[in-house]
Structure formats: structure tokens, C-alpha cells
């Protein structure tokens, strides 16, 4: 299929993007890498009046280490972050997850902010952002605001972004001394969206476990360091996510993965503590 007719704007700077969103509102769509949006356009699941291309906005092509977080601009490709010097030391959970994200070809085009904006409930990057307690930086002509990842994802492919806002960057908190990080997922084939994805952060206060692929957005659970109560907590958590059967897996299988994979990832994160 071919997409419905639309206008195309190659924005030269952030001001041009913000003006277009202000004028067009919900009739405009941002395009960066296009790995999620282009299939939707071709199947006519998305019918924007205008596509606003942000890949030439210089200020959004930067990776900035603020000390406490790695801030990644809207026009930074996934492969650029994957090859970023010191990524494994600064944000080890992101470094562990990126090789699972699609394939080399898609990572060479796709952006991190684009994946977060798409908000697929099985995607790796929203999962990592929620697990780390990261944030999304939104900007419109009226204001700029920062939204915690857990508040940003509100449903299946639904976010807290307003029609006149663009995700100009996302921030991943950097590694803390004494913390351990782990990531695992189960998919039908490498590069597919996960049936269930798990990411864990362990430190002296306990373990934060985030799950994707079960509920309609990534969801986190806090566990104690003592593993004695994990099985009961993971069982309750698995049922609370309200898994559904689909063509990829049954709800029962997903719940079992939450229990088994969740425990394995928590144990790995504990063992990785520096």
C-alpha cells in the first residue's frame, strides 16, 4: 500500500518544528528515523496532514552527559548511542538492551526518542527508561517540561505528549556506585518485539524490576534485596498486569515468564552490584 497524501516539512531548527506543531496540532506528525511511522503510513493507520522531519535540527543531534544522566536528543540514531564511548560504564542497562532492539539495519536509521514516542508496550527503550526512572523532555511553543517515564506512558501507544509538543530529548540516569543492572527478554526471533522483557536495577535499598510486553505500557515493581518473598510478589505482580492471549503467546505463558524471567533478572542484577 501507499500512504495517503501529506505535506512534508524538513525543519531547519527547533523553532520551525515548534511553529509547525503550533499551527497544525494533531494533524502533524514528527518523523525522525521513520522505522515505526513509515509502516503505519503505508498501511494508512496514520494519516497526518503534514510530516515534520526533525533529523536536521542541530541542537537535537547531541548526546550530553550531565553527570547524573545521559541526555539524548530527538535526532540521535540508535546506532550512534550503541557506539557511544563509555556507554556500558555510564548507562549499563541501556548498553545491555540496545543489541536486542530490532536489527543493525533498523538501528542505523531509528532514533531513541522515536521509539519512546511510538510507545509500543513491548519495546525495549521505554522499558529501560521506566526501569531507570528516566524522563522525557517535551517542548512546545508555549513551554518546556520534563515528565517522568512512568507518567509519560499512559496506554498502548499512548503517551502524555500534547499535540503541540515534541520530544526534544530523553534522559537516562547514569550508573550509581554499588548498583547492579540486568536485562533479558524472550522473543520469537532475535530482533522481534519481546513477548516479555525484563529490566532490573539492584542497590542497597532493594530491587526495581520493570516488565514490558504484558500490560499496555512498561510497569515497575519494587522488591526487597532478600529473595525469600520474591516468588509471591512476582506472582501477584504477574496477575496484576492483566495479560491477554494473542497470536504470539497466551496470557498464562506471559505470566509464567514474568515469574521466571523476573526472578532471573533480579538475581543477575544483584550479582552485578559493584
N, C-alpha and C positions, 0 to 999 in steps of 0.2 A: 504494500500500500504506500501511498504518498501522503505527506502531511497536508492539512488544509492550508489555505493561503494565509500568509502572515507577513508583516513588515519586519525588517531586520535593522538593528542599530548596533554598530560597532563603537562602543563608548571609548572615548579617549581618556577620560578621567572620571573620578568618583562623582563629581558634580553632575556630569552628564547622565550617569546612571540614576542618581537620585531624582533628577528632574523628570526623567522618563517614567520612573515609578510613581512620582507625584502626579503626573498628568494622566497616566494610563491605569494606575491602580491594579486591580485584579485581572485586567486584560493583558498585562505584561508578564513575561516570564524571563527570568535570568537564565542565560546559558553560559557555561564555562567549559568543562570537558565534554559535556553532552552525552556521556555514557549511559545515563539514566533517562534524560529528557528526549533524546532523539528517537529511541524506540517508541516512547509514548506519543511523540508527534506522528511518527509513521503509522501507528495503529489508530491515530486520531482519538486517543484517550486524553490528550491535551490539545486544545485549540486556542492558543493565545493570539491576540491581535498583533502583538509585536514581541520579537525576541531581542533581549538586550544582552549583547556579548560583553563580558567583563574581563576577558583574558588579556586585554591590552592596557588595563589600569595599573600603572607602575606601582602605586602605593600598596596594591593588593597582591603583589608578586613577591612579598617578603616573608621570610621566616625570622622571627625575632625572639631571642632568648631573654626574657625579662628577669631571669634569676629564679623566680618562683614558678614560671610557666613558659612553655613554648607556644608562642602565638603564630598561627599560620594563616596567611591571607587567602582571600577568596580565589585568587588566580594562581595558587601554588599547586602544581600537579602532584599526584600521589607518588610518582617515581622520584620526584625531587626530594620529598620528605624521606622516602625509603633510603635514599643515598646520602642523606644529610649527615655530615661528620658529627660523631658523638651522639647520634640519636639513641643508640642502645643504652648509653650511660645516663642520658638526660631524661628520656621517657621510655623506659624499657618495655612497658606494656604495649605502647604504640608500635615499637620496633618488632615485637613478637607477633602482633596482629597483622601488620601490613602484608607479609607474604601470603596470607590467606585471602587477601582481598582480590577477587577476580583473577586476572592473568597479567602477565607482563605487558601485553598489548593494551589492555584496558587501563592499567595503572600508568602507562605512558601518556594517556590522554585525560583520565579522570582527575578530579580535584577532591580534596578532603571536605571542603565546605559544600561542594555539590552533593556528596554522599549524605552529609548531615542534613542538608536542605530536603533531600528526597525522602529521608526518614523511613526507609524500609525497615520493618520490625526485625528482620533477620540480618541486617547489615552489621559489619564489624566495627566501623568507625563510631557510630552512635553508641554502641555497646562500650567501647573503650572510654569514650568521653563521659558516659554515666558512671562507669566503674571508678574513674579517677576523680570524679567530682569537678569536671571541667566546665567551661562556659562558652556561650555563643555570643558574639558581638554583633549586634544589629544596628543598622543606621538608616535613617530616612532624612528627608529634607528638614523635618521638624526637630529631630532629636537623635541621640545615640544612646543605646542602652546595652547592658550586659545581662544575660539570662542564664541561670544555672542550667546545666544539661538536663537534670531531672525534671525541671519545669518546662523546658523547651519542647520536649517530645510529649505530645498530648494524645496521640492516637495513631492508627495505622496510616502512615504517610501524611500525618497531620502534625503541625508544629505551632508554636506561639508567635511565629513571624507574621507581622501585618502585611497587607497587600502593598503598602508603600515602602516596605523595608527590604533591605538586602543584608545577607550575612556577609559582613566585610572581613571577618576573621573568626577563628575558634582558638581557644586556649586549652592546652593540656598541661596540668600541673606536673612539674618536674619531680624526679625521684627524691624521696626523703631518706635521710640516713636511717638505717635499721629497718627499712621496709622491703618486702618481697613482692614480686609481681608474677602472675602466670596467666596464660591464655590458652584455651583449647576450644575446638569446635568439631561437630560432626556434620558432614555434608554428604550428599550422594556422590559427588565427584569434587576433586580439588578445584577451587575457583567458583563453585556454585555458592549461592546463598546458603547459610548454615541452617540445618534442621534445628539445632540448638547450639548456641555459642555461650561460652562462659569466660569471664574475666574476673580475677581476684587480686585484691591488694591486702597484704598482711603486715601489721605493725604491732607495737606493744599494746595498743588499745583493743585489738581484735582484727577481724577479717571482714572486708567488704566484698561481697560477691554480687556480680551483675550477670543477668541472663538475657539473651536475645533469642528470637525465633519462636517463642511460646505465647507471650502476651502480645498486644498490639503495639508495644514500644518497649525498649530495654527497661528492665526493672531490677532494683538492687535490694540486697538483704544484708544486714549486719549480723555477724556471728562472733561468738567468743573465741579466744585462742584455744581453749580446752575443747577438744573434738568430741567429748562424751555426748553432748547434746545435739550434734550436727544432724544425725540421721532424722530425728524427729522434726527439727527445724526445717530441714530441706524437704521433708515430706509435706509439711504444712505449706511451705512456700510453693512447691510444685502444684499443689491443688489450687492455691490462691491465684495462679496465673491464668486459670481458665483455658487451658489448651483445647484446641479443636482438631478434629480429623481433617486432613486434606489429602491431595494426591501424593504428597511427599512422605507423610508419616501419620500415624494415629496419635490421638491425644495421649493414650496410655504410654506409647513409646517416648513421646516428648517428656512426660512427667518422669519416666524412669531415667532418661538422660539428665534431667535436672538433678535428680538424686545422686546418680553415679558420677557423672562428669563434674557436677558441682563439688562433690567431696574431693575428687582427684585434683581439681584446680586449687582448692583451698589448701590441700596438703602440699602441693607444689609451691604455692606462694609462701607458705610457712618455711619450707626448706630453702627458699631463695633469699631469705632475710639476711642482710649483710651483718 
